[in-house]
């Protein structure tokens, strides 16, 4: 069904599958950020070396976005989505059996390839299946899958880490493979893709013809976005642990609170972007994050930190809630499954040094024994929020462009 038509069971299944795919992908990714110290202890190394796993995952995601995106543009959104989900589930499970840090890092790099494919393919399938007027709210729903996965990882960590250990957590990460059954039975192929037979053989280069300036802008925008999200998320549980000294249960509860804020923010700003525009919605969320930032980074006790973190992630994922629809609307039609995911993950590649960068800044500001993560988080995120605000306002917008007539 094209974007000009109405909602029905098929559209609901497509949106649910795309949301669940990104949620479970994020669940698998964020399990790692809770267990840095445990992995470092087992492999006899320090946390900084283990954070290289985050870098490798993020750095390899563009490869996955390109490979799975090209598969989706050539052979269909549905099989490419299923292949991506299966691949990241297998790599997550394999990570549980790593005998050394070197093998673990290799497996996380392979996981990054698989993870990189899901977002772009799932988003293109969803937006090609719903009415144009619904794109804002659906964008918020799809992107809410990311903090939903983070929230699920926090719940699993809080409930089961002491019983299962870090290896058992990664074994649970194979559960997303069950999503394949749902996609296979309930989710049809995109009719927009089926109707575009004449464009399926186009190379990425021909698809980008006349759009190179757009591609460069989109990569810069997504670099800022990825520093915005990873800079406020990846090291925050570790900061709560090592600098604020909170016990496991408190860390898990704070993470749950701020991921609820993230879900709410994505839904609100995604919907709001249909009224005020994609660019203004992103800029507004980035600006408001600067107001919250001092309380988020420098509060000392659990309740103020939880409230500030809720507000911070409300803004961070509020801005992100607009990204799926914005990139799909800007995308050249012939490479819609490739372009959004690829520029997103190239931005991720540039931002992939965030965890080691923030750790280095924290150790420089404090010491190896007592790193100042509050300063590192505040410095990186304040700079990035300003850059994102400016980039959003300077860029193009194609709100509610028709996909089925391109």
Secondary structure as the mmCIF struct_conf table of DSSP 4:
data_model
#
loop_
_struct_conf.conf_type_id
_struct_conf.id
_struct_conf.beg_label_comp_id
_struct_conf.beg_label_asym_id
_struct_conf.beg_label_seq_id
_struct_conf.end_label_comp_id
_struct_conf.end_label_asym_id
_struct_conf.end_label_seq_id
TURN_TY1_P TURN_TY1_P1 UNK A 3 UNK A 4
BEND BEND1 UNK A 5 UNK A 5
HELX_RH_AL_P HELX_RH_AL_P1 UNK A 9 UNK A 31
HELX_RH_3T_P HELX_RH_3T_P1 UNK A 32 UNK A 34
HELX_RH_AL_P HELX_RH_AL_P2 UNK A 36 UNK A 43
TURN_TY1_P TURN_TY1_P2 UNK A 44 UNK A 44
HELX_RH_AL_P HELX_RH_AL_P3 UNK A 47 UNK A 50
TURN_TY1_P TURN_TY1_P3 UNK A 51 UNK A 51
HELX_RH_AL_P HELX_RH_AL_P4 UNK A 52 UNK A 75
HELX_RH_AL_P HELX_RH_AL_P5 UNK A 77 UNK A 95
TURN_TY1_P TURN_TY1_P4 UNK A 96 UNK A 97
BEND BEND2 UNK A 99 UNK A 100
HELX_RH_AL_P HELX_RH_AL_P6 UNK A 101 UNK A 127
TURN_TY1_P TURN_TY1_P5 UNK A 128 UNK A 129
BEND BEND3 UNK A 130 UNK A 130
HELX_RH_3T_P HELX_RH_3T_P2 UNK A 132 UNK A 134
HELX_RH_AL_P HELX_RH_AL_P7 UNK A 135 UNK A 172
HELX_RH_3T_P HELX_RH_3T_P3 UNK A 173 UNK A 178
HELX_RH_AL_P HELX_RH_AL_P8 UNK A 179 UNK A 186
HELX_LH_PP_P HELX_LH_PP_P1 UNK A 188 UNK A 190
HELX_RH_AL_P HELX_RH_AL_P9 UNK A 191 UNK A 195
HELX_RH_3T_P HELX_RH_3T_P4 UNK A 197 UNK A 199
TURN_TY1_P TURN_TY1_P6 UNK A 200 UNK A 201
HELX_RH_AL_P HELX_RH_AL_P10 UNK A 204 UNK A 207
TURN_TY1_P TURN_TY1_P7 UNK A 208 UNK A 210
HELX_RH_AL_P HELX_RH_AL_P11 UNK A 212 UNK A 233
TURN_TY1_P TURN_TY1_P8 UNK A 234 UNK A 235
HELX_RH_AL_P HELX_RH_AL_P12 UNK A 236 UNK A 242
TURN_TY1_P TURN_TY1_P9 UNK A 243 UNK A 243
BEND BEND4 UNK A 244 UNK A 244
HELX_RH_AL_P HELX_RH_AL_P13 UNK A 248 UNK A 276
HELX_RH_AL_P HELX_RH_AL_P14 UNK A 278 UNK A 298
BEND BEND5 UNK A 301 UNK A 301
HELX_RH_AL_P HELX_RH_AL_P15 UNK A 302 UNK A 320
TURN_TY1_P TURN_TY1_P10 UNK A 321 UNK A 322
HELX_RH_AL_P HELX_RH_AL_P16 UNK A 323 UNK A 330
BEND BEND6 UNK A 331 UNK A 331
HELX_RH_3T_P HELX_RH_3T_P5 UNK A 333 UNK A 335
HELX_RH_AL_P HELX_RH_AL_P17 UNK A 336 UNK A 351
TURN_TY1_P TURN_TY1_P11 UNK A 352 UNK A 353
HELX_RH_AL_P HELX_RH_AL_P18 UNK A 354 UNK A 365
BEND BEND7 UNK A 366 UNK A 366
BEND BEND8 UNK A 368 UNK A 370
HELX_RH_AL_P HELX_RH_AL_P19 UNK A 373 UNK A 394
BEND BEND9 UNK A 395 UNK A 395
TURN_TY1_P TURN_TY1_P12 UNK A 399 UNK A 400
BEND BEND10 UNK A 403 UNK A 403
TURN_TY1_P TURN_TY1_P13 UNK A 404 UNK A 405
#
